[in-house]
Amino acid sequence: MEDFDPKAPSRGLGDTIAKFTHATGIAKAVEVVTEALGIEDCGCGARQKWANNLVPYDVEANSPPLYDPQNATPSDEGIYEIVNEIHSTKGEITFDLFPGDKVWMTKENLLYSDWPFYLLIGAVKKTI
């Protein structure tokens, strides 16, 4: 584990465990003990690789796109169906929308500025 970089992004579970053992001093203790016993390789690197393959972190494929409200495309006006629950408060008005509810979305609707985000995460879908 000489080439291990604790600041590099984790590629999987093995890297996360390696970061933990490095931060807590466990990795150093294992290194000292194996060296004292004359053991050439503790096997940590192989286990790290195995755990990375077992539970890989494919961040790009598993992550939703980032939402930037400053660059969000305005929503089309129309009727939308709620797919996932939405709970929002705008000033003193609270919105509780549930799957199957229909919403007529116009520019005057208080949720209009948030609508591109709800579309992005799949919480709503346009019906008309």
Protein Blocks (a to p, Z undefined) as FASTA:
>chain_A
ZZpcfkbccfbfklmmmmmmmmnommmmmmmmmmmnopabgolmmmmmmmmmmmccdfkl
mpccdddfklpccddedddddfbdcdddehjaccdddehiacdddfklmklmmmmmmmmn
opaccfZZ
